[in-house]
Amino acid sequence: QRVRERERERARESERESQRERFCELEGRMTEAYNDLEFRNRVEKGLEQAKRALHIAKKPKLPEDVHHDYKDKFLLAEQLSCLAISGGLNTLSTLGLTDDKMAQLQGWADQHTVTLRFHAEERCTFDREEKRKVESAKHVTEVSHSFLPGKSKISSKTVTKVTDYIWKFEVQHSIVAYKGVDEKNAVVFQGRQGVYEIKTSTKTAPRKDVVIRPHLEVDITWLLNSIQDDLNVGFLINREKESCHTPRRNDQVNEALNFFAEFRTWCNHIHNYFIVTLFPVQSPHNFDLHSINTDGVMNPVLPVFEAEGKGREFQMKSVQGSIRDEEVEVECDEAGKAEEDGSSSTACVTLRSSVLCGIEFMISDESPVLPADYANPILEEQKRSIREKMRELAKMFKLDGKIITVVEAHLLLLILHARDICNGYIHSINYIEDLLRRQLVQAVGKEVNAADFADYMNFHHRKLYQHDLGPSPFCYAVRRPGHYPEGILSLTKSGDGGLSEPLQTFTRSMEEATHPMSFSINAATKLFFRGERHLHACMLHKFSGMAEPTITLEGRTRQFSSFILVVGSIGGVDLFLPKAAMIVQNKDHLKIPLLLEQIPTAKEFRDAIQSLSPEQQRFAKAYRAMQLESTLFGVLVIQIKPQLEVLLKLPHDSLTKEIKLTQQLMSLFVEYQIPSDLLSYDGPEDSTAQAKVAVVRKYVDGMMNMIDESKAKELEEADMKLAFKMAEEEKLSQDYSDFFCAAMPPPPPAPAA
């Protein structure tokens, strides 16, 4: 049974571990491991850029360094969401999102989902053969002649004809948006086709003929729905909803975190495709791919407050925006002139930038949150830094029609910047939650765990309930009225720390039961019992990520004391269903860990069976009824001495001081299974208690003498068997010795003196 219990416990632990893994996998997409040092370094760099963009009087600082209220954290979360949305739209505008396309996508988002897709196709075809001569290095040889003085020099070299096979590698990639499943009428953000010649020494294709890469898609419906028709960004947290717990844990922020986590994954896949898969095709090259980074590009998502934010008027800001185009000049080499304009040595790449920062939220006169009209300078600094970085890349990369060009460099820059915005938003929101946690730990003085919270609830119950109505420790003395306790029965709880403490339970007690309960010990025997009854209820506390508390049933007895402990469940008003029982005696300390199983709540059960068939619903309800009836755990304590007195027909309390007699009776009943009729009193009913006990002692002594004689006889028989066995072994050993002595030749005679 212990093996089965251990296996069940391992199975439950494995299930709990898999549930924790699934939960972490789901939450890990938006709640990554928070790296405080990395986050602060990023914010410090952003603050340096923000100070240049903002007014000289503004002193942005981290929220932990500025005095603020709890509602300011909500305002900060809303502001960060608006900045992340605006910064992301600035990036999409640079990728090719115009006013007309924006209006079209917003119209789609009202009725359908809008998906942003990155598509790439690769083709490799044989183009031609080229033959060339490869000359080896010159080899000089000195030759001496017999008929001429001196030496002459002869130079030679080897010329090898080599055939090169030229393959034409073409790649076409594009970023489009489409509604629902209508992929034919997609809106193209940008696209490009590149060609590169691959040279091989054998006529074996270096790449596959046609490769259509899996589509990389991300749903941008939430982003489009966050933009109003007048290009204002509206993001508000519904603080009145029950699901709103903190600035991080609410429905609106969860939707934003889900979107930015998916968008970040989309950006990572695109970046990996270019760097790992596509760019190695054009090898060798002289481009510095490490220069495609976001160093110096302003990330507008900064969780900062204004150090001197008091004294502002109560305001609601709404900043209008529009999309405009700018141009960045890039160099074209000779191969790219004909493709672009045929004559000019420079080409213009259009950079579309937007002011999409129409942020609306309420700011009180005491709030340190930066006002909404300061969002524009931050976003303008973002666009200025993007333009500057694109100009730097335009000087290092060319537009020559190959695979690695300035177009791909600009695309990767924007993809990396969009990923930084997603990371910045996720980490900033998690920073607010971490700040709340650190402030709460600082206020309390320690990190509260489930045991600490249970202590707080006990303190709260002592204040709330009267002394006889509040929860009390589950600990009972096993005793008869007017006698010293035979032992103690208790339920203890141990948590992560390993320390055990009594389980606090609400209790309703009945001194004497009005009706008996019964249980069967075999098919022919049923026991009825009354006595005290106590009904208990408890509430266990557990924090997410912590293991279930271990509940242990403990029974302790004193020397020369005993009782029977029966555990099971309550099967009805008058039915007790025992599962196990044992005798606890003579300073035993029994510990039984209870295996707790959770069943669904009434609401969870109702939701789970809603879509089942009528037959399945009836079965589920019947099975749940059985579970509910068997969930009431029961513990029955039977004191042995009073039952022995009744069984042996002795007066009440007659065995209290008969310690030796009680121990002998226990030995006879438990070890030797002696019938009680052989030991019970069978004399006159009007005899005194001492006389009745003397009769029972006489029967017990006779039975013990008979057992001792039986033991002595068994020992004598065992000694005789042992002596007979030893004699046989000795005789067998002597026979073997005689046999070997007879088989051996006689020793030679001793030599004469």
Secondary structure, DSSP 8 states (H G I E B T S, - for coil): -HHHHHHHHHHHHHHHHHHHHHHHHHHHTTS----HHHHHHHHHHHHHHHHHHS-TT--EE-GGGS---HHHHHHHHHHHHHHHHHHHHHHHHHHT--HHHHHHHHHHHHHS-EEEEEEEEEEEEEEEEEEEEEE---EEEEEE-SSSSSEEEEEE--EEEEEEEEEEEEEEEEEEEEETTEEEEEEEEEEEEEEEEEEESSSS-SS-SEEE---EEEE-HHHHHTB-TTSEE-----TTSTT--SSSSSHHHHHHHHHHHHHHHHHHHHHHIIIIIIGGGS-S----GGG-S-TT--------EETT-TT---EE------EEEEEEEEE--HHHHHHHTSS-SEEEEEEEEE---EE--EE-TT--S--GGGHHHHHHHHHHHHHHHHHHHHHHS--SSSSS-HHHHHHHHHHHHHHHHHHHHHHHHHHHHHHHHHHHHHHHSS---HHHHHHHHHHHHHHHS-TTTS-EE-EEEE--TTS---EEEEEEEE-TT--EEE-EEEEEEESS-SS-EEEEEETTEEEEE-S-EEEEE------TT----EEEEEEEE-TT-EEEEEEEEE-SSSBEEEEEEEEEESS-EEEEEE-------HHHHHHHTTTS-HHHHHHHHHHHHHHHHT-SEEEEEEEHHHHHHHHTT--TTTTSS-HHHHHHHHHHHHTS---GGGTS--S-TTS-HHHHHHHHHHHHHHHHHHHHHHHHHHHHHHHHHHHHHHHHHHHHHHHHHHHHHHHS---------
